[in-house]
């Protein structure tokens, strides 16, 4: 008990010392040291207590200014406040161009009804576009602007109907852009005469159309001649030319030959294969007698030259039909015309083993990619009573029971292409800003098209090439099967 006052005094002194170090002395904590002189006198050896013993019992606020050393470390924690982050500049939307208001973007859709030809019944395009644009709008549209679709249908065999569709979209509805495009000369009506953006499946952004266009063009076709070059190189790599007696080249018309013949000859020279004969047929010959006569002449020429390998460039149907009965090996850059050749009477087994290419991953054996599935889900939810069946062997369409799969995926590609370019263009949407957005889109993808790119002078953006082979025994009419992963042709 004799030592308790001393212990108590020591504890109090230590508390005072800690308080002084924290507050810098003085202020509201100062009354707690009133007993420290007595305690300090009984324990003179306790050096840490001496500052507390010498401190005056009361201090004024002015005394704080005499002890700056203890205050400096505490100021950032008690006095400084973080500067507020700058507020983002709000986007101001204006009626920046024809078809563009503060709130909306009007887009036109050229719908060509192939049911007139007895195949590929698409169904009603309006609910498809309503569902797809509704999904875009639900996610905020394009910089807050909603999309308004306008559809103009036409018979693709009647030029006057296509021109009427162009007038409806560009003059009556004054759309900002036409998606999907029209056909033939009607595309000049859109991009040249009415200076309206034209993007999508029916646009081939090269040649005269590109030269005459007064508004941006964009398509998901293959660009330039890279496809033909890669095709020839890949055939050689696979050993397709090994053991060949004589190799021939077939063009589907003069336009194709004029465009790619120099590239084809150079590619064959690079692999060390000589072209023994060059054949050319014009798909626009419509007289049956003329076609039959020309086909017989070409067959005889190929037989006389001893050709046992024929490489077909352009639309493959004429080549497959012409040489299918000769028992020679064929390779066709375009894989879309095997059905046409078989329907013309060619035995599927005569085409067995023919190698070709495709620009999409849409074979029945391919898995459905996530982008395509998301798009289909949107439209299927809006049209629960309609049929969505992936095309393939045994899948038929009819006017009474249209299959919405093909057209839905096609519309998805057209719309996705427009949305990506318009987003890259920025909120001030004009023809010029859309062109700048198109030129900047160096890497993109679309449903069933994993590789896509654009840039100055490159407006056919598809960079996807996958090799396929015709299996004549797979089904009654044969079918195409994939050969490995797609090739990325992105420059």
MARDO-302485 format. One record per residue: residue in three letters; x, y, z of N, C-alpha, C, O in turn. Coordinates in steps of 0.2 Angstrom, whole numbers, plus 5000, padded with zeros to 4 digits. Example, Ala and Ser with C-alpha at 12.3 -4.5 7.8 and 13.67 -1.06 7.14 Angstrom:
MARDO-302485
ALA506649725039506249785039506649845039507149835042 SER506449895035506849955036506450005039506750065040 
This chain:
MARDO-302485
UNK500449945000500050005000500450065000500250114998 UNK501150065003501550125003501750144996501850204995 UNK501750094991501950114985501450144980501550164974 UNK500750134982500250144978500250224975500150234969 UNK500350274979500350344977500850354971500750384966 UNK501450324973501950324968501750294961501850324956 UNK501550234961501250204955500750244951500750244945 UNK500250264955499750304952500050364949499850384943 UNK500450404952500750464950501150444943501050484938 UNK501550394943501850374937501450364931501550384926 UNK500850324932500350314927500050374924499950384918 UNK499950414929499650484927500150524923499950554918 UNK500750524925501250554921501350534914501450574909 UNK501350464914501450434907500850454903500950464897 UNK500250454905499650474901499650544899499450554893 UNK499950584904500050654902500550664896500450704891 UNK501050624897501550634891501350604885501450644880 UNK500950554885500650534878500150574875500150584869 UNK499750614880499250664878499650724875499450744870 UNK500150744878500550794875500850784868500850834864 UNK501050724867501350704861500850704855500950714849 UNK500250684857499650684852499350744851499250764845 UNK499250794855498950854854499350914854499150964852 UNK500050904855500450964855500451004861500751064861 UNK500050984866500051024873499451074872499251094867 UNK499251084878498651144879498051114876497951054875 UNK497551154876496951144873496451104878496651114884 UNK495951074876495451044881495750984885495450974890 UNK496250954883496550904887496950924893497150884897 UNK497150984894497651014899497450994906497850984910 UNK496751004908496650994915496850924918496850924924 UNK496950874914497150814917497850804920497950754923 UNK498250864920498950854922498950894929499550914931 UNK498450914932498450954938498850924944499150954948 UNK498850854945499150824950499950804949500250774953 UNK500150814942500750784940501350824944501850784945 UNK501350884947501950914950502050874957502650854958 UNK501550854960501650814967501950744965502450724968 UNK501750714960501950644958502650654956503050604957 UNK502850704952503550704949504050724955504550694954 UNK503850754960504250774966504450704969505050704972 UNK504050664970504150594974504650554970504950504972 UNK504650554963505050514959505450554954505350564948 UNK505950584957506350634952506750594947506950624942 UNK506850534948507250494942506850484936507150464931 UNK506250494936505850474930505850534925505450574926 UNK506350524921506450584916505850594911505750654910 UNK505550554909504950564904504450614908504050644904 UNK504450614915503950664918504150734918503650774919 UNK504750754917504950814918504650864913504450924916 UNK504450854907504150904902503450914905503250974905 UNK503150864908502450874911502550924917502050964918 UNK503050914921503150954927503251024926503051064930 UNK503651034920503751104919503251144915503251204915 UNK502751104912502251134909501751174913501651154919 UNK501551234911501051274916500451234916500251194912 UNK500051254922499451214923498951234918498551194916 UNK498951294915498451314910498851354905499251384906 UNK498551334899498851364893498351394889497751374889 UNK498451454885497951484881498051454874498651424872 UNK497651464869497651444862498351474859498651434854 UNK498551534861499151564858499751514859500251514855 UNK499751484865500351444867500451384862500951364861 UNK499951364858499951304853500451324848500851284845 UNK500551394846500951414841501651404843502051414838 UNK501851404849502551394851502751324851503351314852 UNK502351274849502551204849502351174842501951134842 UNK502651194836502451174830502651104828502351074824 UNK503151074832503451014830502950954830502950914826 UNK502550954835502050904836501450914832501150864831 UNK501250974829500650984825500750954818500250934815 UNK501350964815501350954808501150884806500750874801 UNK501350824809501150764807500350744807500050704803 UNK499950784811499250774812498850814807498250794806 UNK499150864804498650904800498350874794497850884792 UNK498750824790498450794784497850754786497350744783 UNK497850724792497350674794496750714797496150684796 UNK496850774800496250804803496050864799495450884799 UNK496450894795496250964791496150954784495650984781 UNK496650914780496550914773495950864771495850814774 UNK495650884766495050844763495250834755495550884752 UNK495150774752495250764745494850804741494350824742 UNK495250824735494850864731494350824727494450774725 UNK493750854726493250814722493450804715493750844712 UNK493250744712493450724705493050764701492450784702 UNK493350784695492950824690492350794687492350734686 UNK491850824687491250794684491250784677491550824673 UNK491050724674491050714667490650764663490150784665 UNK490950774657490650824652489950794650490050734646 UNK489450814650488850784648488850784640489050824637 UNK488550724637488450724630487850764628487350744630 UNK487950804623487450844621487250814614487650824609 UNK486650794613486450764607486050814603485550854606 UNK486150814596485750864592485550834586485650774584 UNK485050864582484850834576485450854571485450894567 UNK485950804571486550814568486550804560487050824557 UNK486050764558486050744551485350724549484950704553 UNK485250714542484650694540484550624542484950574542 UNK483950614545483750544548484050544556483850494559 UNK484350594558484650594565484350644569484450704567 UNK483950634574483650684579484050684586484550644586 UNK483850724590484150724597483950654600484350634605 UNK483450614598483250554602483250494597483250444600 UNK483250504591483150444586483650444581483950494579 UNK483750384578484050374571483650324567483450274569 UNK483450354561483050314557483450274552483950304549 UNK483350214552483650164548483250134543482650114545 UNK483450124537483050084532483250014531483850004531 UNK482849974529482949904527482649884521482049884519 UNK483149864516482849834510482749764510483249724511 UNK482149744510481949674510481849644504481349664500 UNK482249594501482049554495481749494496482049444500 UNK481149474494480749424495480949364491480749354485 UNK481449314493481649264489481049204488481149154485 UNK480549214492480049164491479749164484479449114482 UNK479849224481479549224474479949174470479649154464 UNK480549144472480849094468480749024470481048984468 UNK480349014475480248954478480648924483480648864484 UNK481148964486481548934491481748994496481649054495 UNK481948974502482249014507481749064510481849124511 UNK481149044511480549084514480849114520480949084525 UNK480849184520481149214526480549234531480749234537 UNK479949234529479449254534479349334534479549364529 UNK479049354539478949434539479549464543479649454548 UNK479849514539480349544542480249594547480649614552 UNK479649624547479549684552479549654560479949694563 UNK479249604562479349584569480149564570480349574576 UNK480449544565481149524567481549594568481949594573 UNK481449644564481849704565481549744571481949774575 UNK480949734573480649764579480949734585481149774590 UNK481049674585481349634591482049654591482349674597 UNK482449654586483149674586483349744588483749754592 UNK482949794585483049864587482849874594483049914597 UNK482249844596482049854603482549834608482649864613 UNK482949774606483449754611484049804611484249824617 UNK484149834606484749884606484449944610484849974614 UNK483849964609483550024612483550014620483650064623 UNK483349954622483249934629483949944632483949954638 UNK484549934629485149944632485450014631486050024632 UNK485050064629485250134629485350154622485550214621 UNK485150114617485250134610485950154608486450124610 UNK486050204604486750224602486850294605486550344602 UNK487250304610487350364614486650394616486550454616 UNK486150354618485550374620485050384615484450394616 UNK485250374608484750384603484450314602484750264601 UNK483750314601483450254599483450244591483350284587 UNK483450174589483350164582482650154580482250124583 UNK482450184574481850174571481850144564482150174560 UNK481650074564481750044557481150054552480550054555 UNK481350064546480850064541481050014535481550014533 UNK480549974533480649924529480349934522479749954522 UNK480649924517480449924510480549864506481149844505 UNK480049824504480149764501480149764493479849814491 UNK480449714490480449724483480649654480480849604483 UNK480449644474480649584470481249594467481349644463 UNK481749554469482449564466482549554459483049574456 UNK482049524456482049514448481849574445481849584438 UNK481549624448481249684445481549744447481449774453 UNK482049774443482349834444481949894446482149934451 UNK481349904443480949954445480649954452480550004456 UNK480549894455480349884462480949904467480849924472 UNK481549884465482149904469482249974469482350004474 UNK482150014463482150084463481650114468481750164471 UNK481050084467480450114471480650104479480450144483 UNK480950044481481150034488481650094490481650114495 UNK482150104485482650154487482250224488482450264493 UNK481850244484481450304484481050304491481050364495 UNK480750254493480350254499480750264505480550304509 UNK481350234505481850234511482150304511482150334517 UNK482450324506482850384506482450454505482650504508 UNK481850454502481550514501480950514506480750564509 UNK480550464506479950464510480050464517479750504521 UNK480550414519480650414526481350444528481450454534 UNK481750474523482350504525482750474530482950504535 UNK482950414529483350374533484050394533484250424528 UNK484350384539485150404539485550354536486050364533 UNK485350284536485650234532485250184530484650164533 UNK485450144525485050084522485450024524486050014522 UNK485149974528485449914530485249854526484649854523 UNK485749814524485549754520485749774513486049734509 UNK485549834511485649854504485049834499484649794501 UNK485149854493484649824488485049784483485449734486 UNK484949784477485349744472485449784466485149824464 UNK486049764463486249794456486249874456486549904461 UNK485949904451485949974450485650014456485750074457 UNK485149974459484750014464485250034470485050084473 UNK485850004471486250024476486550094474486750134479 UNK486650104468486850174466486350224468486450284469 UNK485650204467485150254470485250274477485150334479 UNK485450224481485550244488486250284489486150344492 UNK486750254487487450284489487650344485488050384487 UNK487450344479487650404474487150454474487250514475 UNK486550434471486050484470485750514476485650574476 UNK485650484482485350504488485850514493485750534499 UNK486550504492487050514497486950484504486950514509 UNK486650424504486450394510486850334511487050294507 UNK487050324517487550264519487150204517486550194518 UNK487550154515487350084513487750034515488350024513 UNK487549994520487949944523487549874523486949874524 UNK487949824523487649754524487749704519488149704515 UNK487249654519487349594515487349604508487649564504 UNK486949654505486849664498487349714495487349734489 UNK487849734499488349784497488949754495489249714499 UNK489249764489489949744488490349814487490349844481 UNK490649824492491049894492491649894488492249894491 UNK491649884482492249894478492049914471491449914469 UNK492549924466492449934459492050004458492150054462 UNK491550004454491250064452490750084457490650144458 UNK490450044461490050064466490350104471490150154474 UNK490950084473491350114478491650184475491650234479 UNK491850184469492050244466491550294465491650354466 UNK490950274464490350324463490050344469489650394469 UNK490150304474489750324481489950394483490450414483 UNK489350424486489450494489489250484496489150534500 UNK489250424499489150414506489550344508489650304503 UNK489650334514490050274516489650214514489050204514 UNK490050164512489850094510490250044515490850054517 UNK489949994517490249944521489849874520489249874519 UNK490249824520489949754519490349704523490949714525 UNK490049644524490449584527490649534522490549474523 UNK490749564515491049514511491849514511492149554515 UNK492149464508492849464508493149524504492849544499 UNK493749544506494049604503494549584498494949534499 UNK494649614492495149604488495249534485494749504484 UNK495849514485496049454482496349404487496649354485 UNK496349424493496749384498496449314498496849264499 UNK495749304497495449244498495749194492495849134494 UNK495749214486495949174481496749154482496949094480 UNK497149204484497849184485497949134490498249084490 UNK497549144496497649094502497349024499497648974501 UNK496749024495496448964493496948924489497048864490 UNK497348954484497848914480498348894484498648834483 UNK498648934489499148914493498948854498499348804499 UNK498348854500498148804505498048734501498148684503 UNK497748744495497748684491498448644490498448584490 UNK498948684488499548654488499848624494500148574494 UNK499748664500499948634506499648574508499948524511 UNK499048564506498648504507498848444502498548384503 UNK499248464497499448414492498948394487498948344483 UNK498448444486497948434481498248424474497948394470 UNK498748464472499048464466499548404464499748394459 UNK499648364470500148314469499948264464499348234464 UNK500348244459500148194454499648214449499448174445 UNK499548284448499148304443499448304436500048314435 UNK499048284431499248284424499248354421499748374418 UNK498748384422498648454419498048484423497548464425 UNK498248554425497748594429497448644425497848684421 UNK496848654426496448704422496148754427496048744433 UNK495948814425495648864429495048884425495048894419 UNK494448894429493848914427493648984430493648984436 UNK493349024426493149094429492349094427492149074422 UNK491949124432491249124431491049174426490449184425 UNK491449214424491349274419491949314418492449314421 UNK491849364413492449404411492549454417493149474418 UNK492049474421492249524426492649494431493149524434 UNK492549434433492949394438493649384435494149394439 UNK493649364429494349354426494749414426495349414428 UNK494449474424494849534423495049554430495649584431 UNK494649544435494849564442495449524445495849554449 UNK495449464444495849424448496349384444496849344447 UNK496349384438496749334434497549344435497849294436 UNK497749404436498449424437498649394444499249364444 UNK498249394449498349374455498449294455498849264458 UNK497949264452497849194451498549164448498849114450 UNK498749194442499349174439499949174443500349134443 UNK500049234447500549244451500549184457501149164459 UNK499949174460499949124465500149054463500449014466 UNK499949034457500048974454500848964452501148914453 UNK501149024450501849024449502249014455502748984456 UNK501949044461502349034467502348964470502848944473 UNK501848924468501848854471502148814465502148754466 UNK502348834460502648794454502148754450502348704448 UNK501548774450501048734446500848774439500748834440 UNK500948744434500748774427500048774426499748714427 UNK499748824423499048824421498948804414499248834409 UNK498648744413498648714406498048744402498148744396 UNK497548764405496948794401496548844405496548824411 UNK496348894402495948944406495248944403495148954397 UNK494748934407494048934404493648994407493749014413 UNK493149014403492749074405492049064403491949044397 UNK491549064407490849064405490449124408490649144414 UNK489949144405489549204407488949174410488549144407 UNK488849194417488249164420487649204417487049174419 UNK487649254414487149294411486849264405486349294402 UNK487049214402486749174396486149144399486249094403 UNK485549164397484949134399484649084394484149054397 UNK484849084388484549044383484748964385485348954385 UNK484248924386484448854388484848824382485348784384 UNK484748834376485048804370485848824370486248784369 UNK485848894371486548924371486948894377487548874376 UNK486648884383487048864389487248784387487848774388 UNK486848744384486948674383487548674378488048634379 UNK487448714373488048714368488648734370489148704369 UNK488648784374489248814377489648764382490248754382 UNK489148734386489448684391489748624387490348604389 UNK489448594382489748544378490448564375490848524375 UNK490448624372491148644369491648644375492248624374 UNK491448674381491948684386492148614389492748604390 UNK491748564389491848494391492348464387492848434389 UNK492248474380492648444375493348474375493848434375 UNK493448544376494048574377494448544383495048534382 UNK494148544388494448514395494748444394495248424396 UNK494248404391494448334389495048324385495548284386 UNK495048364379495648364374496248394378496848364376 UNK496248434383496848454386497148414391497648424394 UNK496748354393496948304398496948334405497248314409 UNK496448384406496448414413496148364418495648324416 UNK496448354423496248314429496148354435495948324440 UNK496348414435496148454441495948524438496148554434 UNK495348544441495048614439494848654445494548634450 UNK495148714445495048764450494548814448494648844443 UNK494048824452493448864449493448934454493448924460 UNK493448984450493449054454492749084452492549084446 UNK492549124457491849154456491349114458491449064462 UNK490649124456490149084458490249014455490449004449 UNK490248964459490448894457489948854453490148804450 UNK489348874453488848834450489048814443488948754441 UNK489148864438489348844431489948794431489848754426 UNK490448804435490948754434490848694437490948644433 UNK490448684442490248624445489748584440489848524439 UNK489348624437488848584432489248574426489148514423 UNK489748614423490048604417490548544418490548494413 UNK490948534423491448484424491248424428491648374429 UNK490648424431490448374436490348304433490448254437 UNK490248304427490148234424490848204421490748154418 UNK491348244421491948224418492448184422492948154420 UNK492248174429492648134433493348164435493748124436 UNK493348224435494048254437493948284444493348294446 UNK494548304447494448334454494348404453494648434449 UNK493948434457493748504457493848534464493848504469 UNK494048604463494048644469493748714468493948734462 UNK493348734472492948794470493048844476492848824482 UNK493248904475493348954480492648964483492648974490 UNK492048974480491448984482491048914484491048874480 UNK490848914490490548854492489748854492489448804494 UNK489448914490488748924491488348894485487748894486 UNK488648864480488248844474488248764473488048744468 UNK488448724478488348654477487648634477487448584473 UNK487148664481486448644480486248654473485848614471 UNK486448714471486148734464486448674459486048654454 UNK487048654459487348604455486948544455486748514450 UNK486848524462486448454463485748464460485548414457 UNK485448514461484748524459484648524451484148514448 UNK485248544448485248544440485348474438485248464431 UNK485448424442485448354439486148324440486248264439 UNK486648354443487348324444487248274450486948294455 UNK487548214449487548164454487948194460488548214459 UNK487748194466488148224472488848184472489348214474 UNK488848124470489448084471489948104466490548094467 UNK489748144460490248174456490548224458491148244456 UNK490248254464490648314467490948294473491248344477 UNK490948234475491248214481491948224482492348214477 UNK492148254487492848274489493048344486493648364487 UNK492648374483492748444481492848494486492448494491 UNK493448524486493648574492493448644490493448664484 UNK493148674495492948744493493048784500493348764505 UNK492848844500492948894506492248924507491748924503 UNK492148944514491548984516491849044520492349044523 UNK491449094520491649154524491249154530491249214534 UNK490849104532490549104539490549034542490748984538 UNK490449034548490448974552489648954553489448964558 UNK489348924548488648914548488448844545487848834544 UNK488948794545488748724544488348694549488448714555 UNK487948644548487548614553488048584558487848574564 UNK488648564556489148534561489448584566489748564571 UNK489448644564489748704568489348714574488648714574 UNK489648734580489248754585489048824584489348864581 UNK488448844587488148904586488548954591488548944597 UNK488849004588489249054592488849094597488249104595 UNK489149124602488749154607488349214604487849234606 UNK488649254600488349314597487749294593487249334593 UNK487849244589487249224585486649194589486149214588 UNK486849154595486349134599485949184603485349184604 UNK486349234605486049294608485549334604484949344606 UNK485749334598485249374593484649324592484049354592 UNK484749264591484149214589483749214596483149214595 UNK483949214601483549214608483149274608482549274610 UNK483349334606482949394606482349394601481849404603 UNK482449364595481949364590481449304592480849314591 UNK481749244594481349194596480849204602480249184602 UNK481149254607480649274612480149314610479549314613 UNK480249354605479749394602479249364597478649384597 UNK479449304594479049264590479049194592479249154589 UNK478749184598478749114601478349064596478449004597 UNK477949084592477549034588477849024581477548984577 UNK478449054579478749044573479248994573479448974579 UNK479448964567479948914567480648944566480748984561 UNK481148924570481848934570482248874570482348844575 UNK482348854564482748784563483348794559483348824553 UNK483948774562484548794558484548754551484448694551 UNK484748784546484748754539485248704539485748704542 UNK485048644536485448594535485148534531484548544529 UNK485448474530485048424527484348404530484348394536 UNK483848404525483248384528482848444530482248434532 UNK483148504531482748564533482448604527482848624523 UNK481748604527481448634521481048694523480848704529 UNK480948744519480548804520479948794515479948764510 UNK479448834517478848834513478548904515478548934520 UNK478148924510477748984511477248984517477149024521 UNK476948924518476548914523476848904530476548914535 UNK477448884530477848864536478548894535479048854535 UNK478648964535479348994534479748984540479548974546 UNK480448974538480948964543481249024544481549054540 UNK481249054550481549124552482249124553482549174554 UNK482549064554483249064556483749104551484049154554 UNK483749094545484149124540484149194540484649234541 UNK483549224540483449294539483549324546483849384546 UNK483449294551483549324558484349334559484549394561 UNK484749284557485449294557485749344553486149384554 UNK485449344546485649394542485549464544485949514544 UNK484949474547484749544550485149564556485349614556 UNK485349514560485849524565486449554563486749594566 UNK486749524557487349544555487349614552487749654554 UNK486849624548486749694546486649744551486949804551 UNK486249734556486149784562486749784566486949844568 UNK487149734568487749734572488249774568488649814572 UNK488349764562488849804558488649874559489149914560 UNK488049894558487849974558488049994565488250054566 UNK487849964570487849984577488649994579488750044582 UNK489049944577489749954579490050014575490450054578 UNK489850024569490150084566489850144568490250194570 UNK489250154570488950214572489150224579489250284581 UNK489350174583489650184590490350214589490450264593 UNK490750194585491350214584491350284581491850324582 UNK490850304578490750374575490650424580490850484579 UNK490450404586490350454591489650484591489250474587 UNK489450534596488750554597488550604591487950614590 UNK489050644588488950684583488850654576489350644573 UNK488250624575488250574569488050604563487550644562 UNK488550604558488450624551488750574546489050524549 UNK488750584540489050544535489850544536490150494536 UNK490050604538490850614539491050574545491550534545 UNK490650584550490850544557490750474556491150434559 UNK490250454552490150374551490750354547490950294548 UNK490950384542491550364538492150364543492550314542 UNK492250404547492850404552492750344556493250314558 UNK492150334559492050274563492250204559492550164562 UNK492050204553492150144549492850134548493150084548 UNK493250194546493950184545494350164552494850134551 UNK494050174557494350164564494250094566494550074571 UNK493750054563493549994566494049934563493849904558 UNK494649934566495149884564495049814566495449774564 UNK494549804571494449734573493749734576493549764580 UNK493449684573492749674575492449604573492949564571 UNK491849584575491549514573490849524572490549574575 UNK490549474569489849474568489549404569489949364569 UNK488949394570488649324570488949284565488849294559 UNK489249224566489549174562490149204558490449164554 UNK490349264559490949294556491449314562491349374564 UNK491949274564492349294569492849344568493049384572 UNK493049354561493649394560493349454555493149434549 UNK493349514557493149564553493549634554493749644560 UNK493749664549494049734550493949774544493849754538 UNK494049844546493949894541494549944541494949934546 UNK494549984537495050034537495050084531494650064526 UNK495450134530495450174524495550134518496050104517 UNK495050134513495050094507494850024508494849984503 UNK494749994514494549924515493849924518493749934524 UNK493249914514492649924516492249864515491649854517 UNK492549804512492249744512492649714518493249694517 UNK492349704524492749694530492849614532493249604537 UNK492549574529492549504531493349474530493549484525 UNK493549454535494249424535494249344537494749314539 UNK493649314537493549244539493549204533493149204528 UNK494049154533493949104527494049034531494549024534 UNK493548994530493648924532493548874526493148884522 UNK493948824527493948774521493448714523493348694528 UNK493048694517492548644518492648594512493048604508 UNK492348534513492348484508491648454507491348444512 UNK491548444501490848414499490848334500491248304497 UNK490448314504490348244505489748224501489148234504 UNK489848184496489248174491488848114494488248104492 UNK489148074499488748014502488448034509488147984512 UNK488548094511488248114518487548114518487248104524 UNK487248134513486448144513486248134506486648124501 UNK485548134505485348124498485648164493485748154487 UNK485748234495485948284491486648304493486948354490 UNK487048264497487648284499487648334504487148374505 UNK488248354507488248404512489048424512489448394511 UNK489148494515489748514516490048504523489648504528 UNK490648484524490948474531491548514532491848534527 UNK491648544538492148584539492848554539492948494541 UNK493348584537494048564537494448604542494748654539 UNK494448594548494848634553494548694554494048714553 UNK494948734558494748804561494748854555495148844550 UNK494448904556494448964551495148994550495449004555 UNK495249024545495849064544495749134544495249154542 UNK496149174548496049244549496449274544497049274544 UNK496149314539496449354534496549424536496649464531 UNK496449444542496549514544497149544542497649514544 UNK497249594538497849624536498349644542498849664541 
